[in-house]
Each structure stands twice: as C-alpha cells, then as structure tokens.
C-alpha cells in the first residue's frame, strides 16, 4: 500500500514557494573626500523576499537616516538571483 506524502506531489501542480519579510541595514564609509575627512552614511529599511524553486526575488526600500547635502533620502532596489542550478 502506497502512502500519500504530506507535503504534496510536485507532479500534480504543487510549487514550493516562500515569502519572507526582510529587515535591512546599510552602513557605508566614504573616504577621500575633498577635505580629507571620512563620512559615514547609514540607511535602514525593509522588504520582501519571494523564493520559487531556485529563483529568489527580492524587493525593498532603504531610507537614509544619516546623510549629507546632495544625497538621496532613500532608494528602492530589486534583485533576482538563482541558486543550486546544477
């Protein structure tokens, strides 16, 4: 007697899918400024990560909390990566 798997059978339309929230922190030091001092930029934000089989799609927004004149206040990013192809 064959037992039916609990997690589903891929041949019948079951697709492994995961959605995860992301908490983001970015700290960068910029050296070699005209006056010789170094400056630190700090940004925090959030996003989502969607994983389908081997493809990972990430989208998020980082808001700059420590900036200098002329810097953007935030940035949206999108990233698509593939893992375990072979």
C-alpha positions in Angstrom: 0.0 0.0 0.0 1.4 3.4 -1.0 1.2 6.3 1.3 0.4 9.8 0.0 3.1 12.3 1.0 2.0 15.0 3.4 3.7 17.9 1.6 2.1 17.3 -1.8 3.2 15.8 -5.0 5.1 18.1 -7.5 3.6 16.2 -10.5 0.2 17.4 -9.5 0.8 21.2 -9.5 2.5 21.7 -6.1 5.0 24.5 -6.3 7.5 25.2 -3.4 7.0 28.9 -2.6 8.2 31.0 0.3 7.6 34.7 1.1 9.7 36.3 3.8 10.0 39.8 5.3 13.4 41.4 5.3 14.9 43.9 7.7 17.7 45.9 6.1 20.6 47.9 7.4 23.3 49.6 5.3 26.4 51.4 6.6 29.0 52.8 4.3 32.1 54.9 4.9 33.2 57.2 2.1 36.8 58.2 2.3 38.9 60.5 0.2 36.5 63.5 0.5 37.9 66.8 -0.6 38.8 67.9 3.0 40.4 64.6 3.8 37.8 63.5 6.4 35.7 60.3 6.0 32.0 60.3 6.1 29.6 57.6 7.2 26.2 57.0 5.6 23.5 54.9 7.4 20.3 53.6 5.9 17.5 51.3 7.3 14.6 49.8 5.6 12.5 46.7 4.8 11.5 44.5 2.0 10.2 41.1 0.8 11.9 38.0 -0.4 10.0 35.6 -2.7 11.5 32.2 -3.4 10.1 29.9 -6.0 12.1 26.7 -6.5 15.6 28.0 -7.4 14.7 31.7 -8.2 14.9 34.3 -5.4 13.3 37.7 -6.0 13.9 40.5 -3.5 12.5 44.0 -3.4 12.9 46.6 -0.7 13.3 50.2 0.2 16.2 51.8 2.2 15.7 55.2 3.9 18.8 57.2 4.6 18.9 58.2 8.3 22.4 59.8 8.2 23.1 61.7 5.0 25.0 64.7 3.7 23.8 67.6 1.5 23.1 66.4 -2.0 22.5 62.7 -1.0 19.2 60.9 -1.9 16.9 60.3 1.0 16.1 56.7 0.0 16.4 54.1 -2.7 14.3 51.3 -4.0 16.1 48.1 -5.0 15.1 44.9 -6.9 17.3 41.8 -7.1 16.8 38.4 -8.9 19.2 35.5 -8.1 19.3 31.8 -9.0 20.6 29.2 -6.6 21.5 25.5 -6.9 21.2 25.3 -10.7 23.4 22.3 -11.1 
